[in-house]
Amino acid sequence: MIKFLTSLFMRFVLFVICNVNKEALKAVPFQGPMILIGNHINFLDVLAALIFSYPRKIFFLVKKETFDTPFLRFLFNTWGSIPVDRSTADFQALKKAVDVLNQGHFFVIAPEGTRTNDGRLIQAHAGVVVIALKSKAPIMPIVQYGGEKFSENIKKLRRTKITMQVGAPFMICPSSTYPDKEERQLIVDEIMYQMAELLPAEYRGYYSDMSKTTTNYLNFDVPIIKSIHQPCWQKVVNAVRKYFSTAKNPAA
């Protein structure tokens, strides 16, 4: 119930400050396991991901320093975050990511590893490749743009228009069971070009040269999991029913 209420509150906040075109998210299935990858512009990425993923069971990496703030610690603990130490190769965090995928949930990650602020893609890190190899979960790219104008717009009391786009899911197919560092980087660059194709040219940044797009390590022959789209009113009804049902029968 706490998760449901925080979702409603954050949805209201986002509605006030932004105009989000989220129609493309209907293509995202409601059942995992699946790795959702996205670009990382600013805090609005996280807010939108939390709100529009509900009621999916998702987990994501959050830098451990974030948990020093009581409110953020409460928020991210409620929504299933995994603390990560960005100053080192945090293998424990990667293992937790693989575990939640093996349990059939969603895992969200931004391969760039940090905020870009201007919305233009930067070269990605290969951590997502390790997670995908160990979990054998498919990857689905989800990008958004427009959020980089938030600071400018909020000063003028204008809502920020954010557009979200979703790409086709795929599996990665390395040449060996344990690809070396060079091959892992080649794979993640191919993944990033899939994201770049979903963005307008001015946001592609490091991956602007689309002639370099290859799919040598990607397999798009992934079984389609039917997306179950529910209107907002139905989500509210279902959540209320679940809450009262649990209250009446705590042992259920």
Summary of the structure (lengths in Angstrom):
residues: 252
radius of gyration: 18.4
end to end distance: 15.7
largest distance: 59.8
contacts: 728
relative contact order: 0.17
helix: 47%
strand: 16%
